[in-house]
Amino acid sequence: MSSACRRLLCGVAMLSALGALAPARAHHNAPDEPPQLRQVNLEQRLHERIPLDLTFRDETGTPVRLGEYFGSRPVLLTLSYYNCPNLCPMVLSGLASALRAISFTAGEEFTVVTVSIDARDTPALAATTKEQYLRRYGRARAATGWHFLTGESETIQHLADAVGFRYTYDAAQNQFAHASGLMLLTPQGVLSRYFYGVEYAPRDLRLGLVEAADNRIGSPIDQLLLYCYHYDPQTGKYSVLIMNVLRLAGVTTAATLGAFVGLLLYRERGRGTRHVV
């Protein structure tokens, strides 16, 4: 076995081991948890369509139908609230950082929709929050691609139930207890991917967007990566498909050897022709 092949196999093994160490879920309920936290979770609703006829208000206070943000691009959906003192800023900051690291831009290849789970949040507060995270994102024209919405309690709860986002209000702390993560939907409003936590791998977001867009965005490199990686619903991450990597390595090795042999034969023919002359 060549040194190049050994390096490839070692790299695949390391990547697989790292994937196996990833946390299985964003949140698990434990028997000794406070009662209010037992209501908090992010349950996957993969391949289900969300209700696009729900009405919210955008940052200007204008009523908007959720379906207005769908139809042509994949949509990254986050549920948070704009007065959140802890978790929500971490989720939104993590999202902005990950999006800044990929070449796709909100408003061009995809859309981001952030919905407040607190019916007391106002459009003015949504506008202030939007300005803060657009500044962190730092992409021109992204204002048309990242939307911060507010709504009525019943409408918010309907959307949260549809995507499996379980949260509860702690009156003593005047805070919401909720899970952390992102939902990725197809242009038709079908739940495609869940990403857990407060930090998101740019590679995972990019591959998820390419798949949710049905390969209408991205490059040949993305198609190659999607052949070598697959989405694992248990971890909310893309992990290496070892057999596909090995198949690709075998095809590449065979093609390289074939080209090398062809070059040698071509040179031999050239030498034979010169001797005859």
N, C-alpha and C positions, 0 to 999 in steps of 0.2 A: 504494500500500500504506500502510495507516495506521501510525502510530508504535507502537501496541500490537502489531500483527502483526509489525513489525520487531523489537520487543523479544523477542517470543516466539521467533522464528526464531533470533535471536542467542543466547538462553538455551539453546535446544535444541542449537545448534552447540557451545557451550561445554561442555555436559554430555557430549556425544558425544566431544569431544576429550579430556576428562578420563578418560572410560571407556576410551578407546583407549590411554591411558598407563599403565593399571593393569598390574601384573606378571601374566604369563601363568600361572605356576604357583608353588606354595609352595617347590618345591625342584627343581632340575635337577642331575643328576649330570654332573660335568665330569671329563675325563680326568686332571687333575692333583689331584683330591681324594684325601684319605687313603682307603685301601681300605674302612675301616669305614663311611665316610660314603656309599659307593656303594650300600650296602644300605638307606639311609634314603630314604623317599619317602612320598608320600600319593597313592595311585593310586585314582582314582574307580571306584566300583562302583554307579553310579547305577541305580536301578530294581531292584536286587537285594535280596532279603530276607535279613536276618541270622539266625543261629541263636538263637532265643529260649529254647531249652531249656538253655542253658548255666547253670551254677550258680556263684555267687560268694558272698561274705559281705558283709553291710552293716556299718555303723559300730558296731553292737552285737555283731558276731560271729555274727549269725544267718544261716544259709544262705538264700539267696534265688535264685529263678529269674529270669533276665533278663527273661523275658516278663511278670513281675509289674509291670513299669514301663511296659508297653505296653497298648494296647487302647482307650483313650478319648482320649488326647492325643498330639500330636507330641512327639518326644523329641530333645533336643540331647545328643549323645554326645561326650565328650572322653576321650582316652586320655592318661594322664600317669603320673607317680609322685610319691609324697608327700615323698620326700627330695630331689627334684630341686633343684639349686642355682641353675639359670639359667632355662631355657626354660619349664618347666611353670608356675611362678608368674606369668610374663608372660601365658601363654595364659589361665589361670584369672582373673587380674586383668582382662585385656581383656574376657573374657566377662562377668564381674560388672559391669563398667562399662557395657558395651553393654546388658545386660539392665536395668540400673537406669534407662536412658534411654527404655525403652519402657513402655507402660502394662500390657502383659500381665505376669502374675506366675507364677513357677514354682510348681507345685502347683495352679494354677487353670486357665490356658489351655494350659500345656505342662509338660513334665517335663525335668529335667536329670539325666543319669547320667554320673558321672566314674568311670572304671575305671583302677586302677593297673596299669601294665605290669611292675611289679616284684613278683614273688611273695614277696619278703621283707617287703613292707609289711604292717603289722598293722591289724586293725580299730581299735585304739586310736589309731594314727597317722592313720587315715582320719577318725576322729571329730574329732581336733584340727584337721586340715586343713579339714573341713567347717565347723567353728565359725569358723575364720578367714575363709573366703570368704562364709559367710552374713552375717557381720558387715560385710563389705565391700559385699555386695549390699544389705543393709539393708531387706529386705521382710518384713513380718509374715507368718507362716504358710509362709514359703518352706522351712522345715526339712522339710516333708512333700513338697516338690517337687524338691529337689536332693539326690541320693544319691551317696555316695562308697563305692566297692566295692573289695574285694581278692579275689584268687583264686589258683588254682594255675597254674603256668607253662603247662601244656598248654591249659587253658581260656582263659587270656589270649591265647595265640598263636592259638587258633581264632577268637576274636572279631576280633583284629587283622587276620588274613588275610581275614576276611569283609568288612571295611570298607576294605581296602587300605592299612592303616597299617603301614609298614615301619620297623622299628627294630632296633638292635643294641646289645649290651652291650660297653662298653670296660673290660676288667678293669684295665688300667693306671691309668685315671682313676677307676675304681669308679663309672662313670656310664653312663647309657643315651643313645645318640645316636638322635634321633627327629625326625620332622617336627612342624610346628606347624599346628594347624587344628581345625575342628569338623566334625562330621557331623550332619546333620539327618535324622531319620527320621519316616515317617508313623506313625500309631497302630498300624498293622499290622506295623511293623518293616521297612518298605521304605526303602532309602536314597534320599533326595529331593534333598538339597543338600549341598555341601561349601563351607566358608568357610575360606580360608587365612590364615596369618599369626598375629599376636598381638593385633591390634586389629581390631574388627569393627564395621562400620557398623550402628547401630541400625535404620536403614531396611531394610537387607538382611535382618537377622535377623527383623524384624517381617513383611516380605513373605514370607520363606521359611516362617515359622510359619503364616501364613494359607494359603499354598498347600499345605503339608504336612497341614494340618487339613481340606483340601478345602473351604475357605471357610466353615467352621462357626464361626470366630472372626473378629474384625476388624469393620470398619465399611464403609459405602459409600465412604468416602475410600480405604480399602485396595483395594477393587475397582477404583476409578478409577486408582490408582497401578499396579496390576497390568496394566491395559490399556496403560499408557504405558511400563512397564518390563518387561524379561524377564531371566531368569537366564542368565548366560553361564558354562557349565561351565569354560571355559578360564581365566577370571579368578576364579571363585568369587564374583562380584558381580552385582548387578542393574544393567543399563544401559538407557539410553533407547531405545525403539523409535520412531525419528523419524517413520515413516509414520503410526503410530497417534497420535502427538502432533499431527501436522498434520491428520489426520482429525478428531480431537477439537476442535482449534482451529477447523477449518472448520465443524463442526456448531455449535459455540458461537457463532461469528461470525454464521452464518446465523440461528440462533435469536434472537440479540440484535437483528439487523437486522429480522427479522420482527416481533418485539415492538415495536420502535421505529416501524415503518411502521404497525402496527395501532393504536398509540397516536395517531399523527398522524391516521389516518382517523377514529378515534373522536372526536377533538377537532373535526375538520372537520364531522362530522355534527352535533355539538352546536352549533356556530356556525350551521349552516344551519337547524336547528330553531328557534333563538332568533330569527333574522331573519324566519321565516315567521310566528311569533306576533306 
